[in-house]
Amino acid sequence: MMKTFIIGIATTLTILNAVCMADSAERLCEQADILREEGKTLDALNLYNHALVTFQRRHDYNGILGVLSGRLISWQHLFNLEEDKVYAILARKEAESMLAIAQEHNIHDRDYLIHFLFGKSCIFLKDFKCAEIEFKQAVDLYPQDNAEKGDWLAHLGEAIYKNGRKEEAERVILEGVQQIQAHQDVEDVFKINVWISGAYLRLAKILISDQKSEQAKTYLSKGEQIVLKDPRLVIRKQQLEILKNKVDP
């Protein structure tokens, strides 16, 4: 009981320290993003909620859309760990909330992001035709030629694979990796590592599901090299271990 109490105090202090250090809702979101990728999902969700209220007080509805995006990814991480459909449903509800808020406040410069997040929720719910349509719209609407677009291409590739076009899917995912690498010098290193490792692990995962273990190992190895050199990639490390166990149970 004492240990649980101490852990609870430590968690509370982590959140309070982050809130105190953050001088804006934007900073709260940045802190939440970091906590999320460190595997501290509940702490991240608490900060996202603080940020949401702060944005609302400023009537910054674009900011709220960013918060809901972060919360959706948090549910995604829990879904990947627990494989409980309830987290997939929560992720879908975040995407639906984003769409409703964007429509209510006539916000159209985030349409590409809403399509992308709907695509993610379709993947969780195993509606792969929906996922491909949403990801394709997201990529087509994406306003910049940068590293993040490569991450989105990798997600599109997964949906294409699930819809049976396997060679095309592998090409699209690797095209996404090349896109990320082409712009890695002007992007945060942490994000680059998250996106490239994610693309390789995503490709490994779908190859494992197709019983192509030897091919999967190639991409697992590429992903592992990135994960091991960046200790901040806690979520990726968890995903890596799960996939390695599936290849060599």
C-alpha positions in Angstrom: 0.0 0.0 0.0 2.8 2.4 0.9 4.5 1.7 -2.4 1.3 2.5 -4.3 0.9 5.7 -2.3 4.4 6.8 -3.1 4.0 6.0 -6.8 0.7 8.0 -6.8 2.5 11.0 -5.2 5.3 10.8 -7.7 2.8 10.7 -10.6 0.9 13.7 -9.2 4.2 15.6 -8.8 5.2 14.8 -12.4 1.9 16.3 -13.7 2.1 19.3 -11.4 5.7 20.1 -12.3 4.8 19.9 -16.0 1.8 22.2 -15.5 3.9 24.7 -13.5 6.7 24.7 -16.1 4.3 25.1 -19.0 3.5 28.7 -19.6 1.0 28.0 -22.4 -1.4 25.4 -23.7 1.1 24.7 -26.5 3.8 23.9 -23.9 1.3 21.6 -22.1 0.7 19.7 -25.3 4.5 19.4 -25.9 5.0 17.9 -22.4 2.0 15.6 -23.0 3.5 14.4 -26.3 6.8 13.6 -24.6 5.1 11.7 -21.7 3.0 9.8 -24.2 6.0 8.5 -26.1 7.7 7.7 -22.9 4.9 5.3 -22.2 3.4 7.5 -19.4 0.0 7.4 -21.0 -2.2 8.3 -18.1 0.1 11.3 -17.2 -0.1 12.4 -20.8 -3.9 12.2 -20.9 -4.0 14.4 -17.7 -1.9 17.0 -19.4 -3.9 16.9 -22.6 -7.0 17.6 -20.5 -5.3 20.6 -18.8 -4.3 21.9 -22.3 -7.8 21.4 -23.6 -9.4 23.5 -20.9 -6.7 26.2 -21.4 -7.3 26.3 -25.2 -11.1 26.5 -24.6 -10.7 29.5 -22.3 -8.8 31.2 -25.2 -11.5 30.0 -27.7 -8.6 28.4 -29.6 -10.4 25.5 -31.3 -7.5 24.7 -33.6 -5.6 24.1 -30.4 -8.3 21.8 -29.1 -8.1 19.7 -32.3 -4.4 19.2 -31.6 -5.2 18.0 -28.1 -7.8 15.5 -29.3 -5.2 14.3 -31.8 -2.8 13.6 -28.9 -5.5 11.9 -26.9 -6.4 9.6 -29.9 -2.7 8.5 -30.2 -2.7 7.8 -26.4 -5.7 5.5 -26.9 -3.9 3.9 -29.8 -0.9 3.1 -27.6 -3.2 1.5 -25.0 -5.0 -0.4 -27.8 -1.7 -1.7 -29.1 -0.7 -2.9 -25.6 -4.1 -4.4 -24.4 -5.8 -5.2 -27.7 -9.0 -4.2 -26.1 -11.6 -2.9 -28.6 -12.8 -0.3 -26.1 -9.6 1.7 -26.8 -10.4 1.5 -30.6 -13.8 2.9 -29.9 -12.4 5.7 -27.7 -10.0 6.6 -30.6 -12.8 6.7 -33.0 -14.8 9.1 -30.7 -11.8 11.5 -30.5 -11.8 11.6 -34.4 -15.5 12.2 -34.4 -15.2 15.0 -31.8 -12.5 16.6 -34.0 -14.8 16.5 -37.0 -17.8 17.9 -35.0 -15.7 20.8 -33.6 -14.2 21.6 -36.9 -17.6 21.8 -38.5 -19.1 23.8 -35.6 -16.3 26.4 -35.9 -15.9 26.3 -39.7 -12.3 25.1 -39.4 -11.1 23.5 -42.7 -7.3 23.8 -42.4 -7.2 20.6 -40.4 -9.3 18.4 -42.8 -6.2 16.4 -43.7 -5.5 15.6 -40.0 -9.0 14.5 -39.4 -8.9 12.2 -42.4 -5.7 10.7 -41.1 -7.0 10.1 -37.6 -10.2 8.6 -38.9 -7.9 6.3 -40.9 -6.1 5.2 -37.8 -9.4 4.4 -36.1 -10.5 2.4 -39.1 -7.3 0.3 -38.8 -8.0 -0.3 -35.1 -11.6 -1.4 -36.0 -10.3 -3.6 -38.9 -12.2 -1.6 -41.5 -9.3 -1.6 -44.0 -11.2 -0.2 -47.0 -12.2 2.8 -44.9 -8.7 3.1 -43.6 -7.2 3.2 -47.1 -9.8 5.8 -48.3 -9.1 8.1 -45.3 -5.3 7.8 -45.4 -5.3 8.5 -49.2 -7.4 11.6 -48.6 -5.1 12.7 -45.8 -2.0 12.3 -47.9 -3.5 14.0 -50.9 -4.6 17.0 -48.7 -1.4 17.2 -46.7 -0.2 20.8 -47.2 3.6 20.3 -47.0 6.4 18.2 -48.4 8.1 17.2 -45.2 9.0 14.3 -43.0 5.6 13.8 -41.4 4.1 13.2 -44.8 6.4 10.2 -45.0 4.9 8.8 -41.8 1.5 9.2 -43.3 2.5 7.3 -46.4 3.6 4.5 -44.2 0.2 4.3 -42.6 -1.4 4.3 -46.1 0.9 1.5 -47.1 -0.3 -0.6 -44.1 -4.0 -0.2 -45.2 -3.1 -1.1 -48.8 -1.4 -4.2 -47.6 -4.5 -5.2 -45.6 -6.5 -4.8 -48.7 -4.4 -7.3 -50.5 -2.1 -5.2 -52.7 1.0 -6.4 -51.0 3.8 -5.3 -53.4 2.3 -1.9 -53.8 2.0 -1.6 -50.0 5.7 -2.4 -49.3 6.7 0.1 -52.0 4.5 2.9 -50.4 5.8 2.2 -46.9 9.4 2.4 -48.1 8.6 5.5 -50.1 7.4 6.9 -46.8 10.7 6.0 -45.1 12.6 7.8 -48.0 10.4 10.8 -47.5 11.2 11.0 -43.8 14.9 10.6 -44.4 14.9 13.2 -47.1 13.7 15.8 -44.6 15.3 14.6 -41.4 17.8 17.4 -41.2 15.1 20.0 -40.7 13.0 18.1 -38.2 13.3 17.1 -34.5 15.5 14.0 -34.2 13.0 12.4 -31.7 10.1 12.7 -34.2 12.3 11.3 -37.0 13.2 8.3 -34.9 9.6 7.7 -34.0 8.4 7.9 -37.6 11.2 5.8 -39.2 11.1 3.1 -36.6 7.3 3.1 -36.8 7.4 2.5 -40.5 9.8 -0.4 -40.2 7.9 -2.0 -37.4 4.6 -1.5 -39.2 6.1 -3.3 -42.2 7.4 -6.1 -40.0 4.0 -6.4 -38.3 2.1 -7.0 -41.5 4.7 -9.4 -42.8 4.5 -11.4 -39.6 0.7 -11.5 -40.0 1.3 -12.9 -43.5 3.7 -15.5 -42.1 6.7 -14.0 -43.8 9.0 -14.2 -40.8 12.3 -13.9 -42.6 11.3 -10.8 -44.4 9.9 -9.4 -41.2 13.1 -9.9 -39.4 14.9 -7.6 -41.8 12.7 -4.7 -41.0 12.6 -5.6 -37.3 16.4 -5.3 -37.3 16.2 -1.9 -39.0 13.6 -0.7 -36.5 15.6 -2.1 -33.6 18.7 -0.2 -34.6 16.8 3.1 -34.3 14.9 2.1 -31.1 18.0 1.1 -29.2 19.9 4.3 -29.9 17.2 6.5 -28.6 16.1 5.7 -25.0 13.1 8.0 -25.3 11.4 5.6 -27.7 9.7 3.6 -24.9 6.5 2.9 -26.8 8.5 1.7 -29.8 10.6 -0.5 -27.6 7.4 -2.1 -26.3 6.1 -2.7 -29.8 9.5 -4.1 -30.9 9.5 -6.7 -28.1 5.9 -7.8 -28.9 6.8 -8.3 -32.6 10.1 -10.1 -31.8 8.2 -12.5 -29.6 5.8 -13.2 -32.4 8.6 -14.0 -34.8 10.5 -16.2 -32.3 7.9 -17.3 -29.7 
